[in-house]
Amino acid sequence: MASLATTQDQPHLVSLVLQSKKALQHGQELCSLAHERSRTSSKAAFDILGLDAKVRWVIEGIVEQLKVSFH
């Protein structure tokens, strides 16, 4: 009887292994997507900070020119 129980458990075990494999693949896909989104958002944040610095520099230059022209 012990071998009968083992034989019956094998299909269930195979099913669990396949589910685990699918879950692992799905988790890997999610991690890959999260990594790509993180990289993209970091690049966007860096670009925005650079643009902000340029805008501030231009505004300061304009303010200085206005101060000079009115004095």
C-alpha angles and dihedrals in degrees: 000000000000091000090049092056091047092051091050092049094053097075089048090049091049089050091052092049091051091048090049091050091050091047091050092050091048090049091050091051091050091049091049091050092047090050092051092047091048091050091048094048092047090053091048091050091050091049091049092051090050092049091047090053091050092049092050090049091051092046091050089050092050092048090051091049091050091050091051094047094051096048 
